[in-house]
Amino acid sequence: MLPRGNAQMGRPGAPAPQQPGAPKGVRPPWYKRKYLVYPKFQMTLIMVNSVVTIVLFGFTSLLVVRSHIYLETLVRQTRLPAQNLFSQLLTQQLRNLLIYMFIAAFIAVLTMGITALLLSHKMAGPMIKLRNFFNGIAKSGDFPETLSFRNGDFFQDLPPTINQAFTSLKKKWHR
């Protein structure tokens, strides 16, 4: 990932930017890396995952409340002397269950957001690199050296295919 102000941003094969004061070739610690490299795509993915998670937890909560209402109706129909006690126990159980479900939904949204960010980083990084790679070709008109992605990125099959295509084009071009 290259910062916006880098003069070599469009140049294919340009070295990755270094953190100020970091030794050359050493990756920064995980907490100093920039994970939001393509914000529009990544935030959309995070928001969609969050909304789906919230809707599913909301639907489950609705079913729990409907079940509670049904059980309360059954308790009222029994006309037992301890009817009020059963209703209080059911209400307390519903309250506790909804609190636990809210906490679980919060943890699920947080976990899904972090997971979506990390996975989308591994997808968006190669797309940014491809965009910069082809922008460099468009600006300079020259064939680039080679294209490569970081270890662990998705779409690892693309760089060899693109490099092979450019090698073939170079051979045909220089005939």
Chimera marker file (.cmm) of the C-alpha trace (Angstrom):
<marker_set name="trace">
<marker id="1" x="0.000" y="0.000" z="0.000" r="1" g="1" b="0" radius="0.5"/>
<marker id="2" x="1.430" y="3.338" z="-1.053" r="1" g="1" b="0" radius="0.5"/>
<marker id="3" x="0.583" y="6.679" z="0.543" r="1" g="1" b="0" radius="0.5"/>
<marker id="4" x="-1.142" y="9.272" z="-1.631" r="1" g="1" b="0" radius="0.5"/>
<marker id="5" x="1.724" y="11.769" z="-1.579" r="1" g="1" b="0" radius="0.5"/>
<marker id="6" x="4.382" y="9.336" z="-2.777" r="1" g="1" b="0" radius="0.5"/>
<marker id="7" x="6.003" y="10.423" z="-6.041" r="1" g="1" b="0" radius="0.5"/>
<marker id="8" x="6.551" y="6.791" z="-6.994" r="1" g="1" b="0" radius="0.5"/>
<marker id="9" x="2.921" y="5.847" z="-6.426" r="1" g="1" b="0" radius="0.5"/>
<marker id="10" x="2.108" y="5.117" z="-10.045" r="1" g="1" b="0" radius="0.5"/>
<marker id="11" x="5.430" y="3.474" z="-10.848" r="1" g="1" b="0" radius="0.5"/>
<marker id="12" x="5.167" y="-0.296" z="-11.133" r="1" g="1" b="0" radius="0.5"/>
<marker id="13" x="7.823" y="-2.094" z="-9.186" r="1" g="1" b="0" radius="0.5"/>
<marker id="14" x="8.386" y="0.914" z="-6.907" r="1" g="1" b="0" radius="0.5"/>
<marker id="15" x="9.557" y="-0.068" z="-3.440" r="1" g="1" b="0" radius="0.5"/>
<marker id="16" x="7.026" y="-0.174" z="-0.629" r="1" g="1" b="0" radius="0.5"/>
<marker id="17" x="7.069" y="2.915" z="1.570" r="1" g="1" b="0" radius="0.5"/>
<marker id="18" x="8.920" y="2.680" z="4.870" r="1" g="1" b="0" radius="0.5"/>
<marker id="19" x="7.772" y="3.971" z="8.202" r="1" g="1" b="0" radius="0.5"/>
<marker id="20" x="9.882" y="6.958" z="9.277" r="1" g="1" b="0" radius="0.5"/>
<marker id="21" x="12.829" y="5.722" z="11.310" r="1" g="1" b="0" radius="0.5"/>
<marker id="22" x="12.163" y="2.046" z="10.515" r="1" g="1" b="0" radius="0.5"/>
<marker id="23" x="15.020" y="-0.081" z="9.154" r="1" g="1" b="0" radius="0.5"/>
<marker id="24" x="14.709" y="-0.828" z="5.447" r="1" g="1" b="0" radius="0.5"/>
<marker id="25" x="12.743" y="-3.993" z="4.629" r="1" g="1" b="0" radius="0.5"/>
<marker id="26" x="11.179" y="-4.311" z="8.105" r="1" g="1" b="0" radius="0.5"/>
<marker id="27" x="7.384" y="-4.359" z="8.294" r="1" g="1" b="0" radius="0.5"/>
<marker id="28" x="5.787" y="-2.105" z="10.899" r="1" g="1" b="0" radius="0.5"/>
<marker id="29" x="4.002" y="-3.744" z="13.824" r="1" g="1" b="0" radius="0.5"/>
<marker id="30" x="0.378" y="-4.764" z="13.167" r="1" g="1" b="0" radius="0.5"/>
<marker id="31" x="-1.044" y="-1.808" z="15.089" r="1" g="1" b="0" radius="0.5"/>
<marker id="32" x="0.838" y="0.719" z="12.920" r="1" g="1" b="0" radius="0.5"/>
<marker id="33" x="-0.232" y="-0.732" z="9.565" r="1" g="1" b="0" radius="0.5"/>
<marker id="34" x="-2.929" y="0.887" z="7.470" r="1" g="1" b="0" radius="0.5"/>
<marker id="35" x="-5.735" y="-1.640" z="7.085" r="1" g="1" b="0" radius="0.5"/>
<marker id="36" x="-8.306" y="0.627" z="5.458" r="1" g="1" b="0" radius="0.5"/>
<marker id="37" x="-6.689" y="0.802" z="2.000" r="1" g="1" b="0" radius="0.5"/>
<marker id="38" x="-9.875" y="1.001" z="-0.107" r="1" g="1" b="0" radius="0.5"/>
<marker id="39" x="-12.371" y="2.635" z="2.281" r="1" g="1" b="0" radius="0.5"/>
<marker id="40" x="-15.455" y="2.620" z="0.039" r="1" g="1" b="0" radius="0.5"/>
<marker id="41" x="-15.269" y="-1.145" z="-0.586" r="1" g="1" b="0" radius="0.5"/>
<marker id="42" x="-14.118" y="-2.081" z="2.904" r="1" g="1" b="0" radius="0.5"/>
<marker id="43" x="-16.640" y="0.078" z="4.793" r="1" g="1" b="0" radius="0.5"/>
<marker id="44" x="-19.465" y="-1.211" z="2.575" r="1" g="1" b="0" radius="0.5"/>
<marker id="45" x="-18.464" y="-4.789" z="3.381" r="1" g="1" b="0" radius="0.5"/>
<marker id="46" x="-18.243" y="-4.026" z="7.105" r="1" g="1" b="0" radius="0.5"/>
<marker id="47" x="-21.623" y="-2.250" z="7.094" r="1" g="1" b="0" radius="0.5"/>
<marker id="48" x="-23.368" y="-5.045" z="5.192" r="1" g="1" b="0" radius="0.5"/>
<marker id="49" x="-21.976" y="-7.644" z="7.619" r="1" g="1" b="0" radius="0.5"/>
<marker id="50" x="-23.016" y="-5.527" z="10.597" r="1" g="1" b="0" radius="0.5"/>
<marker id="51" x="-26.544" y="-4.941" z="9.301" r="1" g="1" b="0" radius="0.5"/>
<marker id="52" x="-27.048" y="-8.645" z="8.554" r="1" g="1" b="0" radius="0.5"/>
<marker id="53" x="-25.814" y="-9.560" z="12.039" r="1" g="1" b="0" radius="0.5"/>
<marker id="54" x="-28.080" y="-6.993" z="13.715" r="1" g="1" b="0" radius="0.5"/>
<marker id="55" x="-31.104" y="-8.091" z="11.666" r="1" g="1" b="0" radius="0.5"/>
<marker id="56" x="-30.508" y="-11.749" z="12.568" r="1" g="1" b="0" radius="0.5"/>
<marker id="57" x="-30.166" y="-10.939" z="16.264" r="1" g="1" b="0" radius="0.5"/>
<marker id="58" x="-33.262" y="-8.714" z="16.055" r="1" g="1" b="0" radius="0.5"/>
<marker id="59" x="-35.268" y="-11.493" z="14.437" r="1" g="1" b="0" radius="0.5"/>
<marker id="60" x="-34.093" y="-13.952" z="17.102" r="1" g="1" b="0" radius="0.5"/>
<marker id="61" x="-35.057" y="-11.468" z="19.843" r="1" g="1" b="0" radius="0.5"/>
<marker id="62" x="-38.492" y="-11.108" z="18.292" r="1" g="1" b="0" radius="0.5"/>
<marker id="63" x="-38.950" y="-14.893" z="18.383" r="1" g="1" b="0" radius="0.5"/>
<marker id="64" x="-37.845" y="-14.982" z="22.028" r="1" g="1" b="0" radius="0.5"/>
<marker id="65" x="-40.360" y="-12.256" z="22.959" r="1" g="1" b="0" radius="0.5"/>
<marker id="66" x="-43.146" y="-14.071" z="21.079" r="1" g="1" b="0" radius="0.5"/>
<marker id="67" x="-42.258" y="-17.253" z="22.950" r="1" g="1" b="0" radius="0.5"/>
<marker id="68" x="-42.394" y="-15.329" z="26.234" r="1" g="1" b="0" radius="0.5"/>
<marker id="69" x="-45.838" y="-13.925" z="25.406" r="1" g="1" b="0" radius="0.5"/>
<marker id="70" x="-47.082" y="-17.416" z="24.547" r="1" g="1" b="0" radius="0.5"/>
<marker id="71" x="-45.758" y="-18.843" z="27.837" r="1" g="1" b="0" radius="0.5"/>
<marker id="72" x="-47.314" y="-15.979" z="29.809" r="1" g="1" b="0" radius="0.5"/>
<marker id="73" x="-50.650" y="-16.691" z="28.161" r="1" g="1" b="0" radius="0.5"/>
<marker id="74" x="-50.366" y="-20.356" z="29.147" r="1" g="1" b="0" radius="0.5"/>
<marker id="75" x="-49.545" y="-19.409" z="32.747" r="1" g="1" b="0" radius="0.5"/>
<marker id="76" x="-52.625" y="-17.118" z="32.935" r="1" g="1" b="0" radius="0.5"/>
<marker id="77" x="-54.841" y="-19.893" z="31.621" r="1" g="1" b="0" radius="0.5"/>
<marker id="78" x="-53.750" y="-22.309" z="34.378" r="1" g="1" b="0" radius="0.5"/>
<marker id="79" x="-55.332" y="-20.166" z="37.132" r="1" g="1" b="0" radius="0.5"/>
<marker id="80" x="-52.843" y="-21.530" z="39.640" r="1" g="1" b="0" radius="0.5"/>
<marker id="81" x="-52.339" y="-19.757" z="42.984" r="1" g="1" b="0" radius="0.5"/>
<marker id="82" x="-48.649" y="-19.176" z="42.087" r="1" g="1" b="0" radius="0.5"/>
<marker id="83" x="-49.588" y="-17.639" z="38.745" r="1" g="1" b="0" radius="0.5"/>
<marker id="84" x="-48.067" y="-14.260" z="39.647" r="1" g="1" b="0" radius="0.5"/>
<marker id="85" x="-44.771" y="-15.924" z="40.676" r="1" g="1" b="0" radius="0.5"/>
<marker id="86" x="-44.541" y="-17.780" z="37.341" r="1" g="1" b="0" radius="0.5"/>
<marker id="87" x="-45.175" y="-14.553" z="35.446" r="1" g="1" b="0" radius="0.5"/>
<marker id="88" x="-42.466" y="-12.770" z="37.435" r="1" g="1" b="0" radius="0.5"/>
<marker id="89" x="-40.003" y="-15.592" z="36.746" r="1" g="1" b="0" radius="0.5"/>
<marker id="90" x="-40.812" y="-15.542" z="33.027" r="1" g="1" b="0" radius="0.5"/>
<marker id="91" x="-40.397" y="-11.768" z="32.890" r="1" g="1" b="0" radius="0.5"/>
<marker id="92" x="-37.043" y="-11.938" z="34.721" r="1" g="1" b="0" radius="0.5"/>
<marker id="93" x="-35.889" y="-14.719" z="32.387" r="1" g="1" b="0" radius="0.5"/>
<marker id="94" x="-36.889" y="-12.674" z="29.323" r="1" g="1" b="0" radius="0.5"/>
<marker id="95" x="-35.077" y="-9.596" z="30.649" r="1" g="1" b="0" radius="0.5"/>
<marker id="96" x="-31.886" y="-11.580" z="31.301" r="1" g="1" b="0" radius="0.5"/>
<marker id="97" x="-32.071" y="-13.341" z="27.948" r="1" g="1" b="0" radius="0.5"/>
<marker id="98" x="-32.521" y="-10.071" z="26.041" r="1" g="1" b="0" radius="0.5"/>
<marker id="99" x="-29.581" y="-8.496" z="27.893" r="1" g="1" b="0" radius="0.5"/>
<marker id="100" x="-27.368" y="-11.476" z="27.043" r="1" g="1" b="0" radius="0.5"/>
<marker id="101" x="-28.514" y="-11.387" z="23.433" r="1" g="1" b="0" radius="0.5"/>
<marker id="102" x="-27.735" y="-7.656" z="23.214" r="1" g="1" b="0" radius="0.5"/>
<marker id="103" x="-24.231" y="-8.281" z="24.572" r="1" g="1" b="0" radius="0.5"/>
<marker id="104" x="-23.782" y="-11.206" z="22.153" r="1" g="1" b="0" radius="0.5"/>
<marker id="105" x="-24.997" y="-9.043" z="19.238" r="1" g="1" b="0" radius="0.5"/>
<marker id="106" x="-22.526" y="-6.295" z="20.165" r="1" g="1" b="0" radius="0.5"/>
<marker id="107" x="-19.650" y="-8.794" z="20.340" r="1" g="1" b="0" radius="0.5"/>
<marker id="108" x="-20.771" y="-10.390" z="17.052" r="1" g="1" b="0" radius="0.5"/>
<marker id="109" x="-20.915" y="-7.021" z="15.237" r="1" g="1" b="0" radius="0.5"/>
<marker id="110" x="-17.488" y="-6.074" z="16.593" r="1" g="1" b="0" radius="0.5"/>
<marker id="111" x="-15.986" y="-9.454" z="15.650" r="1" g="1" b="0" radius="0.5"/>
<marker id="112" x="-17.590" y="-9.428" z="12.190" r="1" g="1" b="0" radius="0.5"/>
<marker id="113" x="-16.378" y="-5.861" z="11.605" r="1" g="1" b="0" radius="0.5"/>
<marker id="114" x="-12.779" y="-6.708" z="12.481" r="1" g="1" b="0" radius="0.5"/>
<marker id="115" x="-12.895" y="-9.924" z="10.454" r="1" g="1" b="0" radius="0.5"/>
<marker id="116" x="-14.396" y="-8.120" z="7.450" r="1" g="1" b="0" radius="0.5"/>
<marker id="117" x="-11.734" y="-5.402" z="7.719" r="1" g="1" b="0" radius="0.5"/>
<marker id="118" x="-8.877" y="-7.920" z="7.793" r="1" g="1" b="0" radius="0.5"/>
<marker id="119" x="-10.281" y="-10.022" z="4.944" r="1" g="1" b="0" radius="0.5"/>
<marker id="120" x="-11.145" y="-7.006" z="2.821" r="1" g="1" b="0" radius="0.5"/>
<marker id="121" x="-7.611" y="-5.689" z="3.361" r="1" g="1" b="0" radius="0.5"/>
<marker id="122" x="-6.311" y="-8.889" z="1.738" r="1" g="1" b="0" radius="0.5"/>
<marker id="123" x="-8.727" y="-8.335" z="-1.183" r="1" g="1" b="0" radius="0.5"/>
<marker id="124" x="-8.459" y="-4.558" z="-1.586" r="1" g="1" b="0" radius="0.5"/>
<marker id="125" x="-4.647" y="-4.467" z="-1.419" r="1" g="1" b="0" radius="0.5"/>
<marker id="126" x="-4.225" y="-6.453" z="-4.666" r="1" g="1" b="0" radius="0.5"/>
<marker id="127" x="-6.882" y="-4.347" z="-6.396" r="1" g="1" b="0" radius="0.5"/>
<marker id="128" x="-5.072" y="-1.135" z="-5.420" r="1" g="1" b="0" radius="0.5"/>
<marker id="129" x="-1.776" y="-2.637" z="-6.594" r="1" g="1" b="0" radius="0.5"/>
<marker id="130" x="-3.362" y="-3.632" z="-9.940" r="1" g="1" b="0" radius="0.5"/>
<marker id="131" x="-4.823" y="-0.149" z="-10.367" r="1" g="1" b="0" radius="0.5"/>
<marker id="132" x="-1.450" y="1.480" z="-9.667" r="1" g="1" b="0" radius="0.5"/>
<marker id="133" x="0.284" y="-1.054" z="-11.924" r="1" g="1" b="0" radius="0.5"/>
<marker id="134" x="-1.957" y="-0.280" z="-14.914" r="1" g="1" b="0" radius="0.5"/>
<marker id="135" x="-1.990" y="3.471" z="-14.182" r="1" g="1" b="0" radius="0.5"/>
<marker id="136" x="1.811" y="3.344" z="-14.379" r="1" g="1" b="0" radius="0.5"/>
<marker id="137" x="1.576" y="1.676" z="-17.783" r="1" g="1" b="0" radius="0.5"/>
<marker id="138" x="-0.974" y="4.241" z="-18.971" r="1" g="1" b="0" radius="0.5"/>
<marker id="139" x="1.177" y="7.180" z="-17.854" r="1" g="1" b="0" radius="0.5"/>
<marker id="140" x="4.587" y="5.953" z="-19.008" r="1" g="1" b="0" radius="0.5"/>
<marker id="141" x="3.605" y="3.808" z="-21.984" r="1" g="1" b="0" radius="0.5"/>
<marker id="142" x="6.347" y="1.358" z="-20.986" r="1" g="1" b="0" radius="0.5"/>
<marker id="143" x="5.998" y="-2.259" z="-20.058" r="1" g="1" b="0" radius="0.5"/>
<marker id="144" x="6.537" y="-2.739" z="-16.329" r="1" g="1" b="0" radius="0.5"/>
<marker id="145" x="9.085" y="-5.028" z="-14.750" r="1" g="1" b="0" radius="0.5"/>
<marker id="146" x="6.822" y="-7.480" z="-12.909" r="1" g="1" b="0" radius="0.5"/>
<marker id="147" x="3.734" y="-7.477" z="-10.746" r="1" g="1" b="0" radius="0.5"/>
<marker id="148" x="3.615" y="-9.173" z="-7.353" r="1" g="1" b="0" radius="0.5"/>
<marker id="149" x="1.282" y="-9.195" z="-4.380" r="1" g="1" b="0" radius="0.5"/>
<marker id="150" x="2.062" y="-9.501" z="-0.674" r="1" g="1" b="0" radius="0.5"/>
<marker id="151" x="2.161" y="-12.953" z="0.887" r="1" g="1" b="0" radius="0.5"/>
<marker id="152" x="-1.284" y="-13.830" z="2.188" r="1" g="1" b="0" radius="0.5"/>
<marker id="153" x="-3.172" y="-11.613" z="-0.269" r="1" g="1" b="0" radius="0.5"/>
<marker id="154" x="-6.035" y="-13.029" z="-2.276" r="1" g="1" b="0" radius="0.5"/>
<marker id="155" x="-5.798" y="-13.393" z="-6.067" r="1" g="1" b="0" radius="0.5"/>
<marker id="156" x="-2.247" y="-14.807" z="-6.008" r="1" g="1" b="0" radius="0.5"/>
<marker id="157" x="-2.885" y="-16.376" z="-9.432" r="1" g="1" b="0" radius="0.5"/>
<marker id="158" x="-3.172" y="-12.969" z="-11.155" r="1" g="1" b="0" radius="0.5"/>
<marker id="159" x="0.449" y="-11.685" z="-11.051" r="1" g="1" b="0" radius="0.5"/>
<marker id="160" x="1.987" y="-14.701" z="-12.848" r="1" g="1" b="0" radius="0.5"/>
<marker id="161" x="-0.727" y="-14.548" z="-15.518" r="1" g="1" b="0" radius="0.5"/>
<marker id="162" x="-0.318" y="-10.789" z="-16.033" r="1" g="1" b="0" radius="0.5"/>
<marker id="163" x="3.484" y="-11.060" z="-16.017" r="1" g="1" b="0" radius="0.5"/>
<marker id="164" x="3.339" y="-13.856" z="-18.597" r="1" g="1" b="0" radius="0.5"/>
<marker id="165" x="0.999" y="-11.771" z="-20.784" r="1" g="1" b="0" radius="0.5"/>
<marker id="166" x="3.385" y="-8.779" z="-20.630" r="1" g="1" b="0" radius="0.5"/>
<marker id="167" x="6.355" y="-11.033" z="-21.415" r="1" g="1" b="0" radius="0.5"/>
<marker id="168" x="4.524" y="-12.279" z="-24.520" r="1" g="1" b="0" radius="0.5"/>
<marker id="169" x="3.643" y="-8.719" z="-25.520" r="1" g="1" b="0" radius="0.5"/>
<marker id="170" x="7.257" y="-7.600" z="-25.051" r="1" g="1" b="0" radius="0.5"/>
<marker id="171" x="8.467" y="-10.414" z="-27.333" r="1" g="1" b="0" radius="0.5"/>
<marker id="172" x="5.920" y="-9.510" z="-30.025" r="1" g="1" b="0" radius="0.5"/>
<marker id="173" x="6.607" y="-5.802" z="-29.633" r="1" g="1" b="0" radius="0.5"/>
<marker id="174" x="10.377" y="-6.135" z="-30.026" r="1" g="1" b="0" radius="0.5"/>
<marker id="175" x="10.304" y="-8.372" z="-33.122" r="1" g="1" b="0" radius="0.5"/>
<link id1="1" id2="2" r="1" g="1" b="0" radius="0.2"/>
<link id1="2" id2="3" r="1" g="1" b="0" radius="0.2"/>
<link id1="3" id2="4" r="1" g="1" b="0" radius="0.2"/>
<link id1="4" id2="5" r="1" g="1" b="0" radius="0.2"/>
<link id1="5" id2="6" r="1" g="1" b="0" radius="0.2"/>
<link id1="6" id2="7" r="1" g="1" b="0" radius="0.2"/>
<link id1="7" id2="8" r="1" g="1" b="0" radius="0.2"/>
<link id1="8" id2="9" r="1" g="1" b="0" radius="0.2"/>
<link id1="9" id2="10" r="1" g="1" b="0" radius="0.2"/>
<link id1="10" id2="11" r="1" g="1" b="0" radius="0.2"/>
<link id1="11" id2="12" r="1" g="1" b="0" radius="0.2"/>
<link id1="12" id2="13" r="1" g="1" b="0" radius="0.2"/>
<link id1="13" id2="14" r="1" g="1" b="0" radius="0.2"/>
<link id1="14" id2="15" r="1" g="1" b="0" radius="0.2"/>
<link id1="15" id2="16" r="1" g="1" b="0" radius="0.2"/>
<link id1="16" id2="17" r="1" g="1" b="0" radius="0.2"/>
<link id1="17" id2="18" r="1" g="1" b="0" radius="0.2"/>
<link id1="18" id2="19" r="1" g="1" b="0" radius="0.2"/>
<link id1="19" id2="20" r="1" g="1" b="0" radius="0.2"/>
<link id1="20" id2="21" r="1" g="1" b="0" radius="0.2"/>
<link id1="21" id2="22" r="1" g="1" b="0" radius="0.2"/>
<link id1="22" id2="23" r="1" g="1" b="0" radius="0.2"/>
<link id1="23" id2="24" r="1" g="1" b="0" radius="0.2"/>
<link id1="24" id2="25" r="1" g="1" b="0" radius="0.2"/>
<link id1="25" id2="26" r="1" g="1" b="0" radius="0.2"/>
<link id1="26" id2="27" r="1" g="1" b="0" radius="0.2"/>
<link id1="27" id2="28" r="1" g="1" b="0" radius="0.2"/>
<link id1="28" id2="29" r="1" g="1" b="0" radius="0.2"/>
<link id1="29" id2="30" r="1" g="1" b="0" radius="0.2"/>
<link id1="30" id2="31" r="1" g="1" b="0" radius="0.2"/>
<link id1="31" id2="32" r="1" g="1" b="0" radius="0.2"/>
<link id1="32" id2="33" r="1" g="1" b="0" radius="0.2"/>
<link id1="33" id2="34" r="1" g="1" b="0" radius="0.2"/>
<link id1="34" id2="35" r="1" g="1" b="0" radius="0.2"/>
<link id1="35" id2="36" r="1" g="1" b="0" radius="0.2"/>
<link id1="36" id2="37" r="1" g="1" b="0" radius="0.2"/>
<link id1="37" id2="38" r="1" g="1" b="0" radius="0.2"/>
<link id1="38" id2="39" r="1" g="1" b="0" radius="0.2"/>
<link id1="39" id2="40" r="1" g="1" b="0" radius="0.2"/>
<link id1="40" id2="41" r="1" g="1" b="0" radius="0.2"/>
<link id1="41" id2="42" r="1" g="1" b="0" radius="0.2"/>
<link id1="42" id2="43" r="1" g="1" b="0" radius="0.2"/>
<link id1="43" id2="44" r="1" g="1" b="0" radius="0.2"/>
<link id1="44" id2="45" r="1" g="1" b="0" radius="0.2"/>
<link id1="45" id2="46" r="1" g="1" b="0" radius="0.2"/>
<link id1="46" id2="47" r="1" g="1" b="0" radius="0.2"/>
<link id1="47" id2="48" r="1" g="1" b="0" radius="0.2"/>
<link id1="48" id2="49" r="1" g="1" b="0" radius="0.2"/>
<link id1="49" id2="50" r="1" g="1" b="0" radius="0.2"/>
<link id1="50" id2="51" r="1" g="1" b="0" radius="0.2"/>
<link id1="51" id2="52" r="1" g="1" b="0" radius="0.2"/>
<link id1="52" id2="53" r="1" g="1" b="0" radius="0.2"/>
<link id1="53" id2="54" r="1" g="1" b="0" radius="0.2"/>
<link id1="54" id2="55" r="1" g="1" b="0" radius="0.2"/>
<link id1="55" id2="56" r="1" g="1" b="0" radius="0.2"/>
<link id1="56" id2="57" r="1" g="1" b="0" radius="0.2"/>
<link id1="57" id2="58" r="1" g="1" b="0" radius="0.2"/>
<link id1="58" id2="59" r="1" g="1" b="0" radius="0.2"/>
<link id1="59" id2="60" r="1" g="1" b="0" radius="0.2"/>
<link id1="60" id2="61" r="1" g="1" b="0" radius="0.2"/>
<link id1="61" id2="62" r="1" g="1" b="0" radius="0.2"/>
<link id1="62" id2="63" r="1" g="1" b="0" radius="0.2"/>
<link id1="63" id2="64" r="1" g="1" b="0" radius="0.2"/>
<link id1="64" id2="65" r="1" g="1" b="0" radius="0.2"/>
<link id1="65" id2="66" r="1" g="1" b="0" radius="0.2"/>
<link id1="66" id2="67" r="1" g="1" b="0" radius="0.2"/>
<link id1="67" id2="68" r="1" g="1" b="0" radius="0.2"/>
<link id1="68" id2="69" r="1" g="1" b="0" radius="0.2"/>
<link id1="69" id2="70" r="1" g="1" b="0" radius="0.2"/>
<link id1="70" id2="71" r="1" g="1" b="0" radius="0.2"/>
<link id1="71" id2="72" r="1" g="1" b="0" radius="0.2"/>
<link id1="72" id2="73" r="1" g="1" b="0" radius="0.2"/>
<link id1="73" id2="74" r="1" g="1" b="0" radius="0.2"/>
<link id1="74" id2="75" r="1" g="1" b="0" radius="0.2"/>
<link id1="75" id2="76" r="1" g="1" b="0" radius="0.2"/>
<link id1="76" id2="77" r="1" g="1" b="0" radius="0.2"/>
<link id1="77" id2="78" r="1" g="1" b="0" radius="0.2"/>
<link id1="78" id2="79" r="1" g="1" b="0" radius="0.2"/>
<link id1="79" id2="80" r="1" g="1" b="0" radius="0.2"/>
<link id1="80" id2="81" r="1" g="1" b="0" radius="0.2"/>
<link id1="81" id2="82" r="1" g="1" b="0" radius="0.2"/>
<link id1="82" id2="83" r="1" g="1" b="0" radius="0.2"/>
<link id1="83" id2="84" r="1" g="1" b="0" radius="0.2"/>
<link id1="84" id2="85" r="1" g="1" b="0" radius="0.2"/>
<link id1="85" id2="86" r="1" g="1" b="0" radius="0.2"/>
<link id1="86" id2="87" r="1" g="1" b="0" radius="0.2"/>
<link id1="87" id2="88" r="1" g="1" b="0" radius="0.2"/>
<link id1="88" id2="89" r="1" g="1" b="0" radius="0.2"/>
<link id1="89" id2="90" r="1" g="1" b="0" radius="0.2"/>
<link id1="90" id2="91" r="1" g="1" b="0" radius="0.2"/>
<link id1="91" id2="92" r="1" g="1" b="0" radius="0.2"/>
<link id1="92" id2="93" r="1" g="1" b="0" radius="0.2"/>
<link id1="93" id2="94" r="1" g="1" b="0" radius="0.2"/>
<link id1="94" id2="95" r="1" g="1" b="0" radius="0.2"/>
<link id1="95" id2="96" r="1" g="1" b="0" radius="0.2"/>
<link id1="96" id2="97" r="1" g="1" b="0" radius="0.2"/>
<link id1="97" id2="98" r="1" g="1" b="0" radius="0.2"/>
<link id1="98" id2="99" r="1" g="1" b="0" radius="0.2"/>
<link id1="99" id2="100" r="1" g="1" b="0" radius="0.2"/>
<link id1="100" id2="101" r="1" g="1" b="0" radius="0.2"/>
<link id1="101" id2="102" r="1" g="1" b="0" radius="0.2"/>
<link id1="102" id2="103" r="1" g="1" b="0" radius="0.2"/>
<link id1="103" id2="104" r="1" g="1" b="0" radius="0.2"/>
<link id1="104" id2="105" r="1" g="1" b="0" radius="0.2"/>
<link id1="105" id2="106" r="1" g="1" b="0" radius="0.2"/>
<link id1="106" id2="107" r="1" g="1" b="0" radius="0.2"/>
<link id1="107" id2="108" r="1" g="1" b="0" radius="0.2"/>
<link id1="108" id2="109" r="1" g="1" b="0" radius="0.2"/>
<link id1="109" id2="110" r="1" g="1" b="0" radius="0.2"/>
<link id1="110" id2="111" r="1" g="1" b="0" radius="0.2"/>
<link id1="111" id2="112" r="1" g="1" b="0" radius="0.2"/>
<link id1="112" id2="113" r="1" g="1" b="0" radius="0.2"/>
<link id1="113" id2="114" r="1" g="1" b="0" radius="0.2"/>
<link id1="114" id2="115" r="1" g="1" b="0" radius="0.2"/>
<link id1="115" id2="116" r="1" g="1" b="0" radius="0.2"/>
<link id1="116" id2="117" r="1" g="1" b="0" radius="0.2"/>
<link id1="117" id2="118" r="1" g="1" b="0" radius="0.2"/>
<link id1="118" id2="119" r="1" g="1" b="0" radius="0.2"/>
<link id1="119" id2="120" r="1" g="1" b="0" radius="0.2"/>
<link id1="120" id2="121" r="1" g="1" b="0" radius="0.2"/>
<link id1="121" id2="122" r="1" g="1" b="0" radius="0.2"/>
<link id1="122" id2="123" r="1" g="1" b="0" radius="0.2"/>
<link id1="123" id2="124" r="1" g="1" b="0" radius="0.2"/>
<link id1="124" id2="125" r="1" g="1" b="0" radius="0.2"/>
<link id1="125" id2="126" r="1" g="1" b="0" radius="0.2"/>
<link id1="126" id2="127" r="1" g="1" b="0" radius="0.2"/>
<link id1="127" id2="128" r="1" g="1" b="0" radius="0.2"/>
<link id1="128" id2="129" r="1" g="1" b="0" radius="0.2"/>
<link id1="129" id2="130" r="1" g="1" b="0" radius="0.2"/>
<link id1="130" id2="131" r="1" g="1" b="0" radius="0.2"/>
<link id1="131" id2="132" r="1" g="1" b="0" radius="0.2"/>
<link id1="132" id2="133" r="1" g="1" b="0" radius="0.2"/>
<link id1="133" id2="134" r="1" g="1" b="0" radius="0.2"/>
<link id1="134" id2="135" r="1" g="1" b="0" radius="0.2"/>
<link id1="135" id2="136" r="1" g="1" b="0" radius="0.2"/>
<link id1="136" id2="137" r="1" g="1" b="0" radius="0.2"/>
<link id1="137" id2="138" r="1" g="1" b="0" radius="0.2"/>
<link id1="138" id2="139" r="1" g="1" b="0" radius="0.2"/>
<link id1="139" id2="140" r="1" g="1" b="0" radius="0.2"/>
<link id1="140" id2="141" r="1" g="1" b="0" radius="0.2"/>
<link id1="141" id2="142" r="1" g="1" b="0" radius="0.2"/>
<link id1="142" id2="143" r="1" g="1" b="0" radius="0.2"/>
<link id1="143" id2="144" r="1" g="1" b="0" radius="0.2"/>
<link id1="144" id2="145" r="1" g="1" b="0" radius="0.2"/>
<link id1="145" id2="146" r="1" g="1" b="0" radius="0.2"/>
<link id1="146" id2="147" r="1" g="1" b="0" radius="0.2"/>
<link id1="147" id2="148" r="1" g="1" b="0" radius="0.2"/>
<link id1="148" id2="149" r="1" g="1" b="0" radius="0.2"/>
<link id1="149" id2="150" r="1" g="1" b="0" radius="0.2"/>
<link id1="150" id2="151" r="1" g="1" b="0" radius="0.2"/>
<link id1="151" id2="152" r="1" g="1" b="0" radius="0.2"/>
<link id1="152" id2="153" r="1" g="1" b="0" radius="0.2"/>
<link id1="153" id2="154" r="1" g="1" b="0" radius="0.2"/>
<link id1="154" id2="155" r="1" g="1" b="0" radius="0.2"/>
<link id1="155" id2="156" r="1" g="1" b="0" radius="0.2"/>
<link id1="156" id2="157" r="1" g="1" b="0" radius="0.2"/>
<link id1="157" id2="158" r="1" g="1" b="0" radius="0.2"/>
<link id1="158" id2="159" r="1" g="1" b="0" radius="0.2"/>
<link id1="159" id2="160" r="1" g="1" b="0" radius="0.2"/>
<link id1="160" id2="161" r="1" g="1" b="0" radius="0.2"/>
<link id1="161" id2="162" r="1" g="1" b="0" radius="0.2"/>
<link id1="162" id2="163" r="1" g="1" b="0" radius="0.2"/>
<link id1="163" id2="164" r="1" g="1" b="0" radius="0.2"/>
<link id1="164" id2="165" r="1" g="1" b="0" radius="0.2"/>
<link id1="165" id2="166" r="1" g="1" b="0" radius="0.2"/>
<link id1="166" id2="167" r="1" g="1" b="0" radius="0.2"/>
<link id1="167" id2="168" r="1" g="1" b="0" radius="0.2"/>
<link id1="168" id2="169" r="1" g="1" b="0" radius="0.2"/>
<link id1="169" id2="170" r="1" g="1" b="0" radius="0.2"/>
<link id1="170" id2="171" r="1" g="1" b="0" radius="0.2"/>
<link id1="171" id2="172" r="1" g="1" b="0" radius="0.2"/>
<link id1="172" id2="173" r="1" g="1" b="0" radius="0.2"/>
<link id1="173" id2="174" r="1" g="1" b="0" radius="0.2"/>
<link id1="174" id2="175" r="1" g="1" b="0" radius="0.2"/>
</marker_set>
